[in-house]
């Protein structure tokens, strides 16, 4: 995985069909801009367990 900024992780999550918030209580307590790979249940140890980040990022930058 590339070294991505928080804004890039937010953009990727907004394009990801598999984005699943860690918990609805957690995301409701944050701002509307809380959709990010960092708040996704598939994001563990700074990696996507579905291995989608690079693919989505590459599609966004083409």
Backbone as JSON Lines, residues from 0, in Angstrom:
{"i":0,"aa":"X","n":[0.84,-1.18,0.0],"ca":[0.0,0.0,0.0],"c":[0.89,1.24,0.0]}
{"i":1,"aa":"X","n":[0.46,2.21,-0.75],"ca":[1.17,3.48,-0.82],"c":[1.01,4.23,0.5]}
{"i":2,"aa":"X","n":[1.89,5.18,0.75],"ca":[1.79,6.02,1.94],"c":[0.8,7.14,1.62]}
{"i":3,"aa":"X","n":[-0.42,7.02,2.08],"ca":[-1.5,7.94,1.7],"c":[-1.83,8.92,2.83]}
{"i":4,"aa":"X","n":[-2.29,10.09,2.43],"ca":[-2.7,11.11,3.39],"c":[-4.11,10.8,3.9]}
{"i":5,"aa":"X","n":[-4.49,11.47,4.96],"ca":[-5.85,11.29,5.49],"c":[-6.91,11.69,4.47]}
{"i":6,"aa":"X","n":[-6.65,12.75,3.72],"ca":[-7.64,13.18,2.72],"c":[-7.76,12.15,1.61]}
{"i":7,"aa":"X","n":[-6.67,11.49,1.26],"ca":[-6.73,10.43,0.25],"c":[-7.5,9.22,0.78]}
{"i":8,"aa":"X","n":[-7.3,8.88,2.06],"ca":[-8.03,7.77,2.66],"c":[-9.53,8.06,2.73]}
{"i":9,"aa":"X","n":[-9.88,9.32,2.94],"ca":[-11.3,9.71,2.94],"c":[-11.88,9.58,1.54]}
{"i":10,"aa":"X","n":[-11.13,10.03,0.54],"ca":[-11.61,9.95,-0.85],"c":[-11.76,8.49,-1.28]}
{"i":11,"aa":"X","n":[-10.82,7.66,-0.9],"ca":[-10.9,6.24,-1.24],"c":[-12.11,5.6,-0.59]}
{"i":12,"aa":"X","n":[-12.33,5.86,0.69],"ca":[-13.47,5.28,1.4],"c":[-14.79,5.72,0.77]}
{"i":13,"aa":"X","n":[-14.86,6.95,0.31],"ca":[-16.1,7.43,-0.29],"c":[-16.39,6.73,-1.63]}
{"i":14,"aa":"X","n":[-15.36,6.15,-2.24],"ca":[-15.52,5.43,-3.51],"c":[-15.63,3.91,-3.31]}
{"i":15,"aa":"X","n":[-15.44,3.44,-2.1],"ca":[-15.37,2.01,-1.84],"c":[-16.76,1.41,-1.58]}
{"i":16,"aa":"X","n":[-17.1,0.4,-2.36],"ca":[-18.41,-0.26,-2.19],"c":[-18.42,-1.17,-0.96]}
{"i":17,"aa":"X","n":[-17.26,-1.47,-0.41],"ca":[-17.16,-2.35,0.76],"c":[-16.95,-1.59,2.06]}
{"i":18,"aa":"X","n":[-17.0,-0.25,2.0],"ca":[-16.81,0.55,3.22],"c":[-17.87,0.18,4.25]}
{"i":19,"aa":"X","n":[-17.41,-0.14,5.45],"ca":[-18.3,-0.53,6.54],"c":[-17.77,0.11,7.82]}
{"i":20,"aa":"X","n":[-18.47,1.1,8.37],"ca":[-17.97,1.78,9.57],"c":[-17.74,0.8,10.72]}
{"i":21,"aa":"X","n":[-16.74,1.08,11.52],"ca":[-16.41,0.23,12.66],"c":[-17.65,0.07,13.54]}
{"i":22,"aa":"X","n":[-18.33,1.18,13.82],"ca":[-19.61,1.1,14.55],"c":[-20.4,2.36,14.26]}
{"i":23,"aa":"X","n":[-21.7,2.24,14.23],"ca":[-22.53,3.41,13.95],"c":[-22.44,4.43,15.07]}
{"i":24,"aa":"X","n":[-22.25,4.0,16.31],"ca":[-22.1,4.92,17.44],"c":[-20.83,5.75,17.28]}
{"i":25,"aa":"X","n":[-19.75,5.11,16.85],"ca":[-18.48,5.8,16.66],"c":[-18.59,6.85,15.58]}
{"i":26,"aa":"X","n":[-19.15,6.51,14.43],"ca":[-19.2,7.46,13.33],"c":[-20.22,8.56,13.57]}
{"i":27,"aa":"X","n":[-21.29,8.28,14.33],"ca":[-22.27,9.33,14.58],"c":[-21.72,10.4,15.52]}
{"i":28,"aa":"X","n":[-20.71,10.06,16.3],"ca":[-20.14,11.04,17.22],"c":[-19.1,11.92,16.55]}
{"i":29,"aa":"X","n":[-18.73,11.58,15.32],"ca":[-17.75,12.36,14.58],"c":[-18.45,13.29,13.59]}
{"i":30,"aa":"X","n":[-17.67,14.11,12.94],"ca":[-18.23,15.02,11.95],"c":[-18.71,14.25,10.73]}
{"i":31,"aa":"X","n":[-19.39,14.94,9.82],"ca":[-19.89,14.31,8.6],"c":[-18.77,13.79,7.71]}
{"i":32,"aa":"X","n":[-17.58,14.31,7.89],"ca":[-16.44,13.9,7.07],"c":[-15.74,12.67,7.66]}
{"i":33,"aa":"X","n":[-16.45,11.87,8.46],"ca":[-15.81,10.74,9.14],"c":[-15.62,9.52,8.25]}
{"i":34,"aa":"X","n":[-16.19,9.5,7.06],"ca":[-15.99,8.37,6.17],"c":[-14.54,8.36,5.72]}
{"i":35,"aa":"X","n":[-13.83,7.34,6.14],"ca":[-12.41,7.2,5.83],"c":[-12.03,5.75,5.98]}
{"i":36,"aa":"X","n":[-10.99,5.34,5.3],"ca":[-10.49,3.98,5.5],"c":[-10.19,3.75,6.97]}
{"i":37,"aa":"X","n":[-9.76,4.8,7.65],"ca":[-9.4,4.68,9.07],"c":[-10.59,4.36,9.96]}
{"i":38,"aa":"X","n":[-11.81,4.6,9.5],"ca":[-13.01,4.31,10.29],"c":[-13.76,3.09,9.75]}
{"i":39,"aa":"X","n":[-13.12,2.35,8.86],"ca":[-13.74,1.17,8.26],"c":[-13.35,-0.09,9.02]}
{"i":40,"aa":"X","n":[-14.3,-1.0,9.15],"ca":[-14.03,-2.25,9.88],"c":[-13.03,-3.14,9.16]}
{"i":41,"aa":"X","n":[-12.81,-2.91,7.87],"ca":[-11.85,-3.7,7.1],"c":[-10.44,-3.13,7.16]}
{"i":42,"aa":"X","n":[-10.26,-2.02,7.86],"ca":[-8.95,-1.37,7.98],"c":[-8.32,-1.78,9.3]}
{"i":43,"aa":"X","n":[-7.33,-2.66,9.24],"ca":[-6.69,-3.21,10.44],"c":[-5.18,-3.03,10.32]}
{"i":44,"aa":"X","n":[-4.57,-2.5,11.35],"ca":[-3.12,-2.26,11.36],"c":[-2.67,-1.47,10.13]}
{"i":45,"aa":"X","n":[-3.42,-0.43,9.82],"ca":[-3.13,0.48,8.7],"c":[-3.12,-0.2,7.33]}
{"i":46,"aa":"X","n":[-3.92,-1.29,7.22],"ca":[-4.05,-2.01,5.95],"c":[-5.5,-2.41,5.75]}
{"i":47,"aa":"X","n":[-5.91,-2.46,4.49],"ca":[-7.25,-2.94,4.15],"c":[-7.19,-4.46,4.07]}
{"i":48,"aa":"X","n":[-8.01,-5.12,4.88],"ca":[-8.01,-6.58,4.87],"c":[-8.56,-7.15,3.57]}
{"i":49,"aa":"X","n":[-9.27,-6.33,2.8],"ca":[-9.79,-6.74,1.5],"c":[-8.84,-6.37,0.36]}
{"i":50,"aa":"X","n":[-7.76,-5.68,0.7],"ca":[-6.73,-5.26,-0.26],"c":[-7.32,-4.42,-1.4]}
{"i":51,"aa":"X","n":[-8.14,-3.44,-1.05],"ca":[-8.82,-2.62,-2.06],"c":[-8.24,-1.22,-2.21]}
{"i":52,"aa":"X","n":[-7.47,-0.75,-1.26],"ca":[-7.02,0.64,-1.26],"c":[-6.23,1.0,-2.51]}
{"i":53,"aa":"X","n":[-5.22,0.2,-2.84],"ca":[-4.4,0.51,-4.01],"c":[-5.21,0.48,-5.29]}
{"i":54,"aa":"X","n":[-6.09,-0.49,-5.42],"ca":[-6.92,-0.61,-6.61],"c":[-7.83,0.61,-6.77]}
{"i":55,"aa":"X","n":[-8.49,1.02,-5.7],"ca":[-9.38,2.19,-5.77],"c":[-8.57,3.45,-6.03]}
{"i":56,"aa":"X","n":[-7.43,3.59,-5.35],"ca":[-6.59,4.77,-5.55],"c":[-6.13,4.86,-7.01]}
{"i":57,"aa":"X","n":[-5.67,3.75,-7.57],"ca":[-5.22,3.73,-8.96],"c":[-6.34,4.1,-9.91]}
{"i":58,"aa":"X","n":[-7.56,3.62,-9.66],"ca":[-8.71,3.96,-10.5],"c":[-9.05,5.45,-10.4]}
{"i":59,"aa":"X","n":[-8.86,6.02,-9.21],"ca":[-9.18,7.44,-9.01],"c":[-8.16,8.35,-9.71]}
{"i":60,"aa":"X","n":[-6.93,7.89,-9.83],"ca":[-5.87,8.74,-10.37],"c":[-5.63,8.52,-11.87]}
{"i":61,"aa":"X","n":[-6.38,7.63,-12.49],"ca":[-6.22,7.4,-13.93],"c":[-6.82,8.51,-14.74]}
